[in-house]
Amino acid sequence: MTCLECKKELSYIDHKNAIDAFGVELCAKHQVRLNRLIIKNNTPKEAIQLYYGLKERGLTPMLEWWDGKKSIDIAISRVKLNIEIDTEYHMLTHEQAINDLEEAMHSFKNGFTTIRIPNDLIKHHFTETINNILGIVEGLNANIKKI
């Protein structure tokens, strides 16, 4: 059991606290950093899990990346992909749907693709979600200019 960030060996307590809080293995120092991020940006636990899952598969995602207008849950800037984790998708109103559509439009105008992933998909179909994101990245990589 080692920290996913610094590779430091974890104590049982650090391991248990990290898994309970974030669903990933982190040392106490990195748990504090993530707690600050969660408080500042209301980052969903599933975004943290997806972030580390994508890193593990060789991508270089950024957690809570500022796009100039708002914080994006996960961004993969090399292929201009923004990933938003929806935690309340089942309570979608028409106002929220219009806001989401407008945000997607602004992203497209700036050359970015935004995908929205329900948190339940990450909870229950983690590997398939990662594989599909890798496929999206592969398609974007083949079809757009990389920055």
Secondary structure, 3 states (H helix, E strand, C coil): CECCCCCCECCHHHHHHHHHHHCCCCCHHHHHHHHHHHHHHCCCHHHHHHHHHHHHCCCCCEEEEECCCCEEEEEEHHHCEEEEEECCHHHCCHHHHHHHHHHHHHHHHCCCEEEEEEHHHHHHCHHHHHHHHHHHHHHHHHHCCCC
